[in-house]
Amino acid sequence: MTADSRSARIQMLVAEQAARRGARVSVMDVCAAAVAALPIGGAGISAMSRTTASHPLCSTDDISERLEELQLTLGEGPCVDAFALGGAVLTPDLRADDVHARWPVFAPAAADVGAGAVFAFPLQIGAISPGVLDMYSSVPGGLDTEELADAMAFADTATLVLLDTRTDGPEDGGLGDLGGYRAEIGQATGMLTEQLGVGIEEAFIRLRAHAYAHGRRLADVADDVVARRLRFPQGTDKPQTDKEA
């Protein structure tokens, strides 16, 4: 299966979940679709940042909710490491000695709430990671090659939804193409690091905050920044448009 066909299939599964709710696609639909498609017991997503407090966004059941809370509270676990390392962290057996050595507090706590395996996938667009998708199984066991590829496609779809890079047409399930946004959002964030004199995480937070405050898609705000129609002058929270400059 090609990457494009896999992505299209995963996005359709997510869109179908949203259609059942009669609502626009959300990260909860990504988690619910992942649980239906993969041999896992539940899934959850946490918003992560190096500069602001991280927090859970959604979970499919009580166990996944507890796993999100445990990792963010304890500061250790697959979710925390996946965010820090920028790569998937697969833990097929929480009872393993090396797992207990790596996460001495989280591993037994996760087992106590009912998890046997945990798989964490960072949500990434370029150098930016706004969160992590966690999946758990109640019994130890890993994901095979196809299941792992699907899980990573769910993470890409969650990134699209979390960053609000969706198209407006219902015919495509409400989702766009992650690859089409990487360069422009990354370029806009890089430009803001220069304009504001801040790091990439802070610049990205400012970009997202502006999009949220004005009810705009992140991709559209990034396009304005790249085209120099929108600037964020250092020392002020109010961006300027080309007409105001």
Order of alpha helices (4+ residues) and beta strands (2+ residues): alpha-alpha-beta-beta-alpha-alpha-beta-alpha-alpha-beta-beta-alpha-alpha-alpha-alpha-beta-beta
